[in-house]
Amino acid sequence: METFRFNKYLIAVSVLLSSCWFCGMLYASEPEQRVNSNITNVTVFLNQAQITRSAKISLNAGVTQLVFDRISPYVNLNSLQVKTESNVSLLSVSQRNNFLKDEEKPKLIIDLEDSLQVIKQQLETVRIKKEALYLEKEVLLSNKQIGGVNSGVKIEDLEDALALFRKRSIEIGEELLKHTNNEIRLKLIQQKLQAQWDSYNNGRSNIVEVVVTLKTLSAVNNTRIELTYLTGNAAWKPFYDIRVKDTKSALQLVSKAYITQATGEDWNNVILKLSTNNPNEGSTKPELNTLYLRTQSPIVYQKREIMALPQRKASEVETLAGVDSRASEAPMLFYSQGNAIELQSEANIEFNVTSAYSIPTDNNPHQVDLTVNNIHAVYAYGAVPKLDKDAFVTAKVSGNDLVNQISGDANVYFDGTYTGKTYINGTSSDSLLLSLGRDKRIQIQRTLLKDFSSKSFSGGTRKELSTWEVSIRNTRKEPIVIVVEDQIPLSTEKEIEVKLLSNGGAAYEETTGKLTWVLFLEGEKSQSVKFSFEVKYPKEKLINPY
């Protein structure tokens, strides 16, 4: 019985080995040829990338399997495309994982591992030295008894012994402290290097190979082949620099992009194209199915209380408020004139980058300069002296000049100084008002005129009269246009009456209480505006400050 089982086992093993041999022979019937390819072009979409690899190969007559190795593990198999010359026929394209081949490590990682090994050896040396010192200290303490048990010790011998103990104890303590501090320093360096290595090691994936089967009737030499595929873990995000030299110059809009990729493939010296297209979106137009109506019996639900959810508010983009800025005295430098050509189609926007870039697979943002556009802007000064005594330089840009831009954050620079951030909405048709910073040369003062203000009582009513004066001084030599905003309070109760007595020539909005002056102010000149209003309310009540 046991002999029968053993023979049955031998037969099964023989069949398995024969099958493996047959598959190997079948696989080996089509010779493999590894291809040394380079990434030449990359099209980066908003959430993935299309990679183009190129190589020169020579083929023998017949069927050959070309193996493209070190391909991104995030490749989309359905997107694989191969281009060959006319005398080569493409039979098939497939993908496989190679678990046996070690991944080639970047030089940075090799250097990192060498540094970790050096740190490890240095820490081991420190440990050995500290152990020797602790051992010496124990020996010193265990032999601290001076003289015999029954005999005393001379005073001069005691002094010499104590001096020796004290000197060596201090030396041991100092050496231990020095080695401990060195150990702490080395461990901190080790932690940082280890964290960097762990980040790389955790992101390592299987080695992916693409197998391309070709057929040629005769041998070919040095023929060109291209492999194209889509891969995930890549994206780009637009952002802008808004640069204004002065209020007499055009506004310069610099388009840039942050490219991040963790595809497992380094893009070395490649030609980039950035696109707003999304290949994941379906290209097939949806079809409407016939919608039939049928009668249904009403469904009665048990009534119960449902807590109402708070209404969400639509996000709003606020205009930049501005920050302190100081004029730069550095020599004039020239900014980039753009490294990309912008192409617009009915479906998307593309940027063909004219300079080659290298983007490593580190998942960090890498900046790419795109285009530079000079846009007409209307400059003015704006001030709200009730809230801030400074005047702000503003630039108004037509939305038509921004309609083809992709929405994104923008850094604002005025007179060579960074003044803050704003947001460009490329889909908006409205104008965009930018605050370029403060101008300390415009001096503004808001004062309550006490001679024209008063508080009085009449029966049961309290009456308050307020008169405000806003003074603007232009210390610049050139004239300016400044928009000054102020306000009077509005009443929400019938018992409180508010009356505008004088608007001082301002435009008044009854729904908001806002007063707006548009003033033309000559260089080194001053101008003042006044407005007054009256508030009445019951004297036994209090109102909020205004």
HELIX and SHEET records of a PDB file:
HELIX    1   1 GLU A    2  ALA A   28  1                                  27    
HELIX    2   2 LYS A  107  SER A  142  1                                  36    
HELIX    3   3 ILE A  155  ASN A  202  1                                  48    
HELIX    4   4 GLY A  399  ASP A  401  5                                   3    
HELIX    5   5 LYS A  450  PHE A  452  5                                   3    
SHEET    1   A 4 GLU A  32  VAL A  35  0                                        
SHEET    2   A 4 GLY A  62  ILE A  71  1                                        
SHEET    3   A 4 ILE A 207  THR A 216 -1                                        
SHEET    4   A 4 SER A  89  ASN A  98 -1                                        
SHEET    1   B 7 VAL A  75  THR A  84  0                                        
SHEET    2   B 7 VAL A 220  THR A 231 -1                                        
SHEET    3   B 7 ALA A  49  LEU A  59 -1                                        
SHEET    4   B 7 ASN A  38  VAL A  44 -1                                        
SHEET    5   B 7 TRP A 267  SER A 275  1                                        
SHEET    6   B 7 ILE A 349  VAL A 353 -1                                        
SHEET    7   B 7 ALA A 340  GLN A 344 -1                                        
SHEET    1   C 6 VAL A  75  THR A  84  0                                        
SHEET    2   C 6 VAL A 220  THR A 231 -1                                        
SHEET    3   C 6 ALA A  49  LEU A  59 -1                                        
SHEET    4   C 6 ASN A  38  VAL A  44 -1                                        
SHEET    5   C 6 TRP A 267  SER A 275  1                                        
SHEET    6   C 6 TYR A 357  ILE A 359 -1                                        
SHEET    1   D 5 HIS A 366  ILE A 375  0                                        
SHEET    2   D 5 LEU A 251  GLN A 261 -1                                        
SHEET    3   D 5 ALA A 234  VAL A 244 -1                                        
SHEET    4   D 5 GLY A 408  PHE A 414  1                                        
SHEET    5   D 5 THR A 417  ILE A 424 -1                                        
SHEET    1   E 6 LEU A 432  ASP A 439  0                                        
SHEET    2   E 6 ALA A 391  VAL A 397 -1                                        
SHEET    3   E 6 ALA A 377  ALA A 383 -1                                        
SHEET    4   E 6 ILE A 480  GLN A 487  1                                        
SHEET    5   E 6 LYS A 514  LEU A 521 -1                                        
SHEET    6   E 6 ALA A 507  GLU A 509 -1                                        
SHEET    1   F 3 ILE A 442  LEU A 448  0                                        
SHEET    2   F 3 THR A 461  ASN A 474 -1                                        
SHEET    3   F 3 SER A 454  SER A 458 -1                                        
SHEET    1   G 4 ILE A 442  LEU A 448  0                                        
SHEET    2   G 4 THR A 461  ASN A 474 -1                                        
SHEET    3   G 4 LYS A 525  PRO A 538 -1                                        
SHEET    4   G 4 GLU A 497  SER A 502 -1                                        
END                                                                             
